[in-house]
């Protein structure tokens, strides 16, 4: 076998391969023999047709099988012999195969060449403070109190700020730039079906007066209304409204008040603390909240430091990251995002997401993630950092426990799906991150 490795650029290579004719002819003969045993050729008894006839009649099929058998194995051997590793399936082209002739082809692929990741003590990372002040604790307690609030029905008075009104609501939105149709005056209650107007209706809608999401001027129209009262009014959305389709439009509302209630917050005292869990007093609850916030802040701080490290590592790749690796990472992120949507009961196909724009938005962070992983892999190779079978099994055990499956079932699934190598690679990178973190400089803010 002859091979010729050509550098297209630092990461893309062309490998030209020539397989001797005797090897090719041997494979053709072997495949032709299989065809002769099962072929039905007019004029010949089953399995008795001459090899020459078989090769002529099934030439395309035989050569196709020879290619499928020879090319992958020879290509793997050639890459191993040259000491290079393709990061994705090589693109095989310019294939030439004929009986009595060498089989030739060119495989184009991307690879990651060895490079110097540099000195790590020169990297300076800043660890954000994980200190939690009294204001943060007070805000957390306020959120707990808000979630524990109960609604009380209000009777005998009209709506005031802070109330939650239950409404039957009809909404009319003027089209054509937010103006009434030509010839029609702007009015609070346009007729359904009027040109230039769209309508939707909802029953039993809860609206809390004072909520930031309420349309501009909406709350003022409800003040003073009692249960059973109705009103119509129009709202003009400003040009800078955050919801683009509503900006500079006029929307008319027709509402009927069906109910009125108000949130009642519990007292922030020892009884409230006991309702929140295993706390004997408000001071104990406050201490527990502070501890949780501090723990969360420490984790956030470590994530921040790790993020800084990944950026620093990514900047040390001295060549363009192979596009195929970036594409693969973008695809992984898109799939992960779709899984998150589905876990929330959202159909990704119906979510109104511009997936091409989303993919484009992920290319920068994907390039950075891939570059950082390349540096980690190079460090692991240089420092001979690897993971043991026991470490891989421990990771499988943890996954099995999280998913409620047996470790044997998880391992079998991983082996079938080809995920074991990814588990091993992920553990090796985590071990390498720890190795690098022990050598960089970290300053506390």
ZAMARGU-4260 file (C-alpha; in steps of 0.2 Angstrom, whole numbers, plus 5000, padded with zeros to 4 digits):
<rodrens>
0) 5000/5000/5000 | 5006/5017/4995 | 5001/5033/5004 | 5005/5051/5002 | 5000/5064/5015
5) 4997/5082/5009 | 4995/5097/5021 | 4980/5108/5014 | 4982/5119/5030 | 4987/5116/5048
10) 4971/5106/5052 | 4965/5099/5035 | 4975/5085/5026 | 4973/5075/5010 | 4978/5057/5011
15) 4981/5049/4994 | 4980/5030/4995 | 4985/5016/4982 | 4981/4998/4985 | 4990/4986/4975
20) 4981/4977/4961 | 4984/4959/4968 | 4975/4964/4984 | 4961/4972/4974 | 4959/4956/4963
25) 4959/4945/4978 | 4944/4954/4985 | 4935/4954/4968 | 4937/4936/4967 | 4931/4933/4984
30) 4916/4943/4982 | 4912/4936/4965 | 4913/4918/4972 | 4899/4923/4985 | 4889/4930/4970
35) 4891/4914/4960 | 4884/4903/4974 | 4868/4913/4975 | 4866/4920/4958 | 4853/4913/4945
40) 4859/4915/4928 | 4849/4909/4913 | 4858/4894/4904 | 4867/4889/4920 | 4863/4878/4934
45) 4863/4887/4951 | 4881/4890/4957 | 4888/4884/4941 | 4890/4900/4931 | 4908/4904/4926
50) 4917/4917/4937 | 4919/4927/4921 | 4901/4928/4918 | 4897/4933/4936 | 4910/4947/4936
55) 4903/4954/4920 | 4885/4953/4925 | 4887/4959/4943 | 4902/4971/4940 | 4895/4986/4948
60) 4888/4977/4963 | 4905/4967/4966 | 4916/4983/4965 | 4904/4992/4976 | 4906/4978/4990
65) 4925/4978/4987 | 4926/4997/4990 | 4915/4996/5006 | 4926/4982/5012 | 4943/4988/5008
70) 4943/5007/5009 | 4938/5009/5028 | 4950/4996/5034 | 4964/5002/5023 | 4961/5020/5028
75) 4961/5016/5046 | 4978/5007/5044 | 4985/5022/5034 | 4980/5035/5047 | 4987/5024/5061
80) 5003/5022/5051 | 5005/5040/5048 | 5001/5044/5066 | 4987/5056/5063 | 4969/5055/5069
85) 4954/5062/5060 | 4942/5072/5070 | 4927/5067/5059 | 4923/5054/5046 | 4935/5057/5031
90) 4928/5063/5015 | 4933/5050/5002 | 4934/5055/4984 | 4942/5052/4967 | 4940/5033/4969
95) 4946/5022/4955 | 4944/5003/4955 | 4945/4991/4941 | 4950/4973/4940 | 4969/4971/4937
100) 4972/4989/4942 | 4977/4997/4959 | 4963/5004/4969 | 4966/5023/4972 | 4957/5036/4982
105) 4959/5052/4991 | 4953/5055/5009 | 4951/5073/5015 | 4949/5075/5034 | 4952/5087/5048
110) 4964/5084/5062 | 4971/5092/5078 | 4990/5094/5077 | 5001/5094/5092 | 5004/5111/5099
115) 5012/5119/5115 | 4998/5125/5127 | 5010/5136/5136 | 5014/5139/5154 | 4999/5139/5166
120) 5006/5149/5181 | 5005/5165/5170 | 4986/5163/5169 | 4978/5175/5182 | 4960/5171/5187
125) 4949/5182/5198 | 4937/5173/5210 | 4922/5183/5214 | 4917/5186/5232 | 4904/5174/5239
130) 4900/5185/5253 | 4881/5187/5256 | 4875/5203/5264 | 4860/5206/5275 | 4850/5214/5260
135) 4852/5198/5250 | 4845/5188/5265 | 4830/5200/5266 | 4826/5199/5248 | 4826/5180/5249
140) 4815/5180/5264 | 4803/5192/5255 | 4802/5180/5240 | 4798/5166/5252 | 4785/5177/5260
145) 4777/5182/5243 | 4776/5163/5238 | 4767/5159/5254 | 4754/5173/5252 | 4736/5168/5251
150) 4722/5176/5242 | 4707/5184/5251 | 4691/5188/5242 | 4686/5206/5243 | 4668/5212/5244
155) 4659/5228/5246 | 4672/5240/5237 | 4679/5244/5221 | 4696/5239/5214 | 4712/5248/5221
160) 4730/5246/5217 | 4737/5229/5222 | 4721/5220/5220 | 4719/5205/5208 | 4704/5207/5197
165) 4696/5192/5188 | 4690/5198/5171 | 4681/5192/5156 | 4691/5201/5143 | 4689/5205/5124
170) 4703/5213/5115 | 4702/5222/5098 | 4719/5226/5090 | 4719/5239/5075 | 4730/5233/5061
175) 4738/5244/5047 | 4751/5252/5059 | 4740/5253/5074 | 4727/5265/5067 | 4708/5262/5064
180) 4703/5257/5047 | 4701/5272/5034 | 4685/5281/5037 | 4682/5274/5054 | 4685/5285/5069
185) 4695/5278/5084 | 4683/5272/5097 | 4684/5261/5113 | 4674/5247/5107 | 4675/5243/5088
190) 4663/5232/5080 | 4669/5214/5078 | 4673/5211/5060 | 4676/5229/5056 | 4690/5231/5043
195) 4707/5232/5050 | 4703/5225/5067 | 4707/5208/5074 | 4698/5201/5090 | 4702/5189/5104
200) 4692/5185/5120 | 4697/5177/5136 | 4687/5172/5152 | 4692/5172/5170 | 4709/5181/5167
205) 4717/5186/5183 | 4726/5203/5182 | 4735/5210/5197 | 4735/5229/5197 | 4753/5236/5197
210) 4761/5222/5189 | 4774/5227/5176 | 4767/5216/5163 | 4751/5226/5162 | 4748/5236/5146
215) 4752/5255/5148 | 4736/5264/5156 | 4727/5248/5158 | 4726/5248/5177 | 4720/5266/5178
220) 4704/5261/5168 | 4700/5247/5181 | 4702/5257/5197 | 4685/5259/5207 | 4676/5246/5197
225) 4666/5233/5208 | 4662/5215/5204 | 4649/5215/5190 | 4654/5231/5183 | 4660/5233/5164
230) 4669/5245/5154 | 4678/5248/5137 | 4693/5258/5134 | 4708/5260/5122 | 4727/5259/5125
235) 4740/5266/5114 | 4756/5256/5115 | 4772/5267/5113 | 4784/5265/5099 | 4798/5258/5111
240) 4786/5245/5118 | 4797/5229/5122 | 4784/5218/5112 | 4788/5223/5095 | 4771/5218/5087
245) 4762/5229/5099 | 4773/5244/5097 | 4764/5259/5090 | 4747/5250/5090 | 4730/5254/5097
250) 4721/5241/5107 | 4704/5242/5113 | 4698/5232/5128 | 4680/5227/5134 | 4681/5220/5151
255) 4668/5213/5164 | 4674/5211/5182 | 4669/5194/5188 | 4679/5193/5205 | 4691/5203/5216
260) 4704/5197/5228 | 4720/5202/5236 | 4735/5194/5242 | 4738/5193/5260 | 4756/5191/5266
265) 4760/5180/5281 | 4768/5189/5296 | 4787/5187/5296 | 4789/5179/5312 | 4793/5162/5321
270) 4777/5154/5315 | 4781/5158/5297 | 4798/5151/5300 | 4791/5134/5306 | 4779/5134/5291
275) 4795/5135/5280 | 4803/5119/5286 | 4813/5113/5301 | 4816/5130/5309 | 4812/5134/5327
280) 4812/5153/5325 | 4814/5167/5312 | 4832/5168/5317 | 4835/5150/5312 | 4826/5153/5296
285) 4837/5168/5292 | 4853/5158/5296 | 4847/5144/5285 | 4843/5156/5271 | 4860/5164/5273
290) 4869/5147/5272 | 4859/5142/5256 | 4864/5159/5248 | 4882/5157/5253 | 4883/5140/5246
295) 4875/5146/5230 | 4887/5160/5229 | 4902/5149/5231 | 4896/5138/5217 | 4893/5153/5206
300) 4910/5159/5210 | 4918/5143/5205 | 4908/5142/5189 | 4914/5160/5185 | 4933/5155/5188
305) 4930/5140/5177 | 4923/5150/5164 | 4938/5162/5164 | 4950/5147/5163 | 4941/5140/5148
310) 4942/5157/5139 | 4961/5158/5143 | 4964/5140/5137 | 4954/5144/5121 | 4965/5158/5117
315) 4980/5147/5117 | 4975/5137/5101 | 4988/5143/5088 | 4977/5138/5073 | 4960/5139/5066
320) 4948/5127/5075 | 4942/5113/5063 | 4925/5118/5057 | 4918/5101/5058 | 4921/5101/5077
325) 4912/5118/5079 | 4898/5111/5068 | 4897/5096/5080 | 4896/5107/5096 | 4883/5119/5088
330) 4873/5103/5084 | 4875/5097/5102 | 4869/5114/5109 | 4854/5115/5098 | 4849/5097/5103
335) 4852/5101/5122 | 4841/5116/5120 | 4827/5107/5111 | 4828/5094/5125 | 4825/5107/5138
340) 4810/5114/5129 | 4802/5097/5128 | 4805/5094/5146 | 4795/5109/5149 | 4781/5103/5138
345) 4785/5114/5124 | 4786/5107/5106 | 4802/5114/5098 | 4793/5115/5081 | 4779/5126/5088
350) 4790/5137/5098 | 4792/5151/5085 | 4811/5150/5086 | 4822/5155/5071 | 4833/5139/5072
355) 4845/5145/5059 | 4848/5162/5069 | 4849/5151/5085 | 4863/5141/5077 | 4872/5156/5071
360) 4871/5163/5089 | 4880/5148/5096 | 4895/5147/5084 | 4906/5159/5094 | 4903/5150/5111
365) 4905/5133/5102 | 4921/5138/5094 | 4928/5144/5112 | 4922/5128/5120 | 4930/5117/5107
370) 4946/5126/5107 | 4947/5125/5126 | 4943/5106/5125 | 4957/5104/5112 | 4970/5112/5125
375) 4964/5101/5138 | 4966/5086/5127 | 4984/5091/5123 | 4988/5094/5141 | 4981/5077/5145
380) 4992/5069/5131 | 5008/5078/5137 | 5005/5074/5155 | 4999/5057/5152 | 4983/5060/5162
385) 4970/5047/5160 | 4955/5039/5168 | 4954/5021/5175 | 4940/5008/5172 | 4935/5011/5190
390) 4932/5029/5188 | 4922/5026/5172 | 4912/5013/5182 | 4909/5025/5196 | 4902/5038/5184
395) 4891/5025/5176 | 4885/5021/5194 | 4881/5039/5198 | 4871/5040/5181 | 4862/5024/5185
400) 4857/5031/5203 | 4851/5048/5195 | 4840/5039/5182 | 4834/5025/5193 | 4841/5011/5182
405) 4854/4997/5185 | 4872/5001/5182 | 4873/4985/5170 | 4858/4992/5160 | 4866/5009/5158
410) 4883/5002/5153 | 4875/4991/5140 | 4866/5006/5133 | 4881/5016/5133 | 4891/5003/5124
415) 4877/5001/5111 | 4876/5019/5108 | 4895/5022/5108 | 4895/5034/5123 | 4908/5025/5134
420) 4922/5034/5125 | 4913/5051/5128 | 4911/5047/5146 | 4930/5043/5147 | 4934/5059/5137
425) 4923/5069/5149 | 4931/5062/5165 | 4949/5065/5157 | 4945/5083/5154 | 4938/5086/5171
430) 4954/5078/5178 | 4964/5089/5167 | 4955/5105/5173 | 4959/5100/5191 | 4977/5098/5186
435) 4978/5115/5177 | 4968/5124/5191 | 4981/5118/5203 | 4994/5127/5193 | 4986/5144/5188
440) 4986/5159/5199 | 4969/5164/5207 | 4966/5180/5216 | 4951/5183/5227 | 4941/5199/5223
</rodrens>
